Amino acid sequence: MDYILSIVVLACINMIAVLGLSIFTGFTGLFSFGHAAFVAVGAYTSAILTYYYSVSFPIALIAGAAAAGLVSLVIGIPTLRAKLRSDYFAIAILGFGEALRVLLENFEITNGARGLPGIDSFTTLPIVLVCLAGGVLIARNFLRSRWGAACIAIREDPIAAEMAGVRLFQTRLLSLVVSAVYCGLSGGLLAHFLSFIQPVMFTLLQSTQLLAAVIAGGMGSISGPLIASFVFIALPEALRVAQMWRLVAYGLLLVLIMVYRPQGLMGYSELSSLFRKKTGEQGGQQR
Amino acid sequence: MTTAQGPLFSVKGLTKNFGGIRAVDSFSFDVGEGSITGIIGPNGAGKTTVFNLVTGIYRPTAGTMLFRGEEIGGNRPDSIVRKGIARTFQNIRLFNRRSCLENVLTPLLQREKCSFIGAMLGTPGARRIEKELYGKALDLLSDLGLGKYASYQANTLPYGLQRKLEIARALATDPTLLLLDEPAAGMNPEETRSLANMIAEVRKKFHVTILLIEHHMDLVMNICSPIVVMNFGTLLAKGTPDEVRENPEVVAAYLGKGKRDNERAAG
């Protein structure tokens, strides 16, 4: 039972980070191979605060998320101001993410590459669920607001977006900061769940897995990436009996999704709209 | 800021180089308030480049552009939009995977000042603004005869309606000057006629001045006055439709100057 519980918690923590990246990649149309760095910033900031300074857990979580948001400005301002195209931006942030990991490996306060052990395990399933639910709600509100509409407009056509009065640089930067805050929150929860973090947990591989969940789940959907991220965490665990083949199955699933549903599981729609469509059709039949 | 009797929009000596190519060469023209001004010229004359310069997508190499007496050259596109210039594109640029309503809603939302925190938490105030703009967007779609397509995804509309939707989206920015880049491209004569009526209506209803690029001569000659003729990036002629039609240089630019061409045109 504990085992299943921990998988669910890990999946939900991962879903929060995927939610953030979904706003940036799925809705704003910029690819990132570096978002694990923001998870790392959140994890280390909150862990250091509770570990060395005995700050209370909620405040440490918020500080971790805020720190991730601030760090995202460091890479966001120069690259997004230069209006790097999506693929160039992805490479720039890849370099940034790896550089940040190397920094973590060399700071004293992070205990270097050996990692930070003995973090209090404050994270419980209810806390994670509350964070996830709040995260989904805020993401939905964000996407309905003028800022979300601006993000989606940029994804669809940056030039047309500008001619609709959208500020290109500010909107992209905001989207990056929001996504980094989500990742930072996810990192804080992760650190206080595993009670041990080390820099090698936040490599390019983790960034890629976040991106894979967004793309396989559907760019421009909130529910799709969440489902994909849950499946990607739960499936390798559920298939543990198959030993090494589980990772093959994971890879195969990703390939199959891309071949048969290149727009992702949910495409550009939401789970809720599927239900709405169904009830709408039934209503039509009754008439 | 409006100068007493000066033109709404005035371009002087506008020049744009792309490497060694001079796409626009000290081009000057005025747009009077309330007019429908047409820009015509052969393919490659630099008409769309002028639009891209006016809307800030390109930076001019030289020249001034005064909008209501204020220099707008070198401004970013979004700030030019906020000053009151909107445009449509020659090859339609809609927010393809969004609904028609959302296409119009996006610029409406950008004009609204609302608190970020309030919007994120979904406060009643934020909801009310949202609802209000929703209604405005629907009205605007209905005004252009797109009311029943509000929930359709933009790229599923037929071509002619996509052009109308682009005009609706441009109007949602509340422009003073509306730039239309070949609004009748790909339309048959009947559609072109209905477009001409629509443009005239839009001008009246939304109190906009219109500057349009077009190749359909019947459309230009019917609704535009004055007409500005461009060739090789420079001003070739300007005047009323009749003056332009009878200008020998304009005829030459369109039909060519060769002897054989002249005979063919005469024959």
Chai-1 contact restraints between the chains, C-beta under 6 A:
chainA,res_idxA,chainB,res_idxB,connection_type,confidence,min_distance_angstrom,max_distance_angstrom,comment,restraint_id
A,I138,B,M120,contact,1.0,0.0,6.0,A-B,restraint_1
A,N141,B,M120,contact,1.0,0.0,6.0,A-B,restraint_2
A,N141,B,G122,contact,1.0,0.0,6.0,A-B,restraint_3
A,F142,B,M120,contact,1.0,0.0,6.0,A-B,restraint_4
A,S145,B,A119,contact,1.0,0.0,6.0,A-B,restraint_5
A,R146,B,L109,contact,1.0,0.0,6.0,A-B,restraint_6
A,R146,B,Q110,contact,1.0,0.0,6.0,A-B,restraint_7
A,R146,B,E112,contact,1.0,0.0,6.0,A-B,restraint_8
A,A149,B,T106,contact,1.0,0.0,6.0,A-B,restraint_9
A,A149,B,L109,contact,1.0,0.0,6.0,A-B,restraint_10
A,A153,B,F95,contact,1.0,0.0,6.0,A-B,restraint_11
A,A153,B,T106,contact,1.0,0.0,6.0,A-B,restraint_12
A,E156,B,F95,contact,1.0,0.0,6.0,A-B,restraint_13
A,E156,B,N96,contact,1.0,0.0,6.0,A-B,restraint_14
A,D157,B,R93,contact,1.0,0.0,6.0,A-B,restraint_15
A,A160,B,R93,contact,1.0,0.0,6.0,A-B,restraint_16
A,E162,B,P77,contact,1.0,0.0,6.0,A-B,restraint_17
A,E162,B,D78,contact,1.0,0.0,6.0,A-B,restraint_18
A,M163,B,P77,contact,1.0,0.0,6.0,A-B,restraint_19
A,M163,B,V81,contact,1.0,0.0,6.0,A-B,restraint_20
A,M163,B,R87,contact,1.0,0.0,6.0,A-B,restraint_21
A,A164,B,T106,contact,1.0,0.0,6.0,A-B,restraint_22
A,A164,B,P107,contact,1.0,0.0,6.0,A-B,restraint_23
A,G165,B,D78,contact,1.0,0.0,6.0,A-B,restraint_24
A,G165,B,V81,contact,1.0,0.0,6.0,A-B,restraint_25
A,G165,B,P107,contact,1.0,0.0,6.0,A-B,restraint_26
A,G165,B,Q110,contact,1.0,0.0,6.0,A-B,restraint_27
A,G165,B,T173,contact,1.0,0.0,6.0,A-B,restraint_28
A,V166,B,D78,contact,1.0,0.0,6.0,A-B,restraint_29
A,V166,B,Q110,contact,1.0,0.0,6.0,A-B,restraint_30
A,R167,B,D78,contact,1.0,0.0,6.0,A-B,restraint_31
A,Y268,B,R97,contact,1.0,0.0,6.0,A-B,restraint_32
